[in-house]
Amino acid sequence: MSRIKTTFEALAAQGRKGLIPFMTAGDPDPARTVEFMHALAAGGADVIELGVPFSDPMADGPVIQQSSERALEKGVTLKSVLADVKRFRETDNKTPVVLMGYANPIERMGADAFAQAANEAGVDGVLVVDYPPEESVEFAAKMKAADIDPIFLLAPTSTDERIAEVGAAASGYVYYVSLKGVTGAANLDVSSIAGKIPAIKKHVSLPVGVGFGIRDAQTAAAVAQVSDAVVIGSRIVQLLEQAAPETAADTLTQFITGIRTALDEVSVG
């Protein structure tokens, strides 16, 4: 059984909601990526989404785009990200790690080679932003054969047909993009999320994580009322960008701890 499935089954048994923070590998300092991953886990992250830097991150807003550019300038590659996951696994064999990125670096490596390398590194899932489910049947099968969960995005505009396609191809969890637009956008409307989740659940048996626009404990708790997990990305990237190097890891842990506490209050309530 995958770490992701085990994690979500444990959360469900405890009546708790999942916390999925995102960080860009290599930003702000490639030498500290593993340290920051451990900081997220120490704060209470249930799954870590690790962004693979790419030169044209079209689904991401300015904050994550710029973090990707900074990481690329410092020489971060898909291979170096896999090496970071492998180092993380030396001392954390429990926390699931999902690589989030774009098709080009994977295609340059080759899907078979990537599947093998990701499995050996200890990757649990992969979310390729520009791989729609109808074009990913073979890729998803290769990931599953390597014990890696293929994770897909759903949006407010997703039709029942698209939701069903994702339900058939995905494993681990699905990521519902709560807003039209790019990461880091504002104006989160929890009622619209609540209205969409039942339509997703009708076709998808997996946990539903909701992201985009979640920046603090208050919004995380509100979204957790209607979802299985919350995903926080741009705010974490900003924290790392702004924090003093000597306090960055502690800042990260404290932020995640605050979100974790808010989610657990929702779950208990």
Secondary structure, DSSP 4 states (H G I P E B T S, - for coil): --HHHHHHHHHHHHT--EEEEEEETTSS-GGGHHHHHHHHHHHT-SSEEEE---S--TTS-HHHHHHHHHHHHTT--HHHHHHHHHHHHTT-SSS-EEEEE-HHHHHHH-HHHHHHHHHHHT--EEEETT--GGG-HHHHHHHHHTT-EEE-EE-TT--HHHHHHHHHH--S-EEEE-SSS-TT-----HHHHHHHHHHHHHH--S-EEEESS--SHHHHHHHHTTSSEEEE-HHHHHHHHHS-GGGHHHHHHHHHHHHHHHHHHHHH-
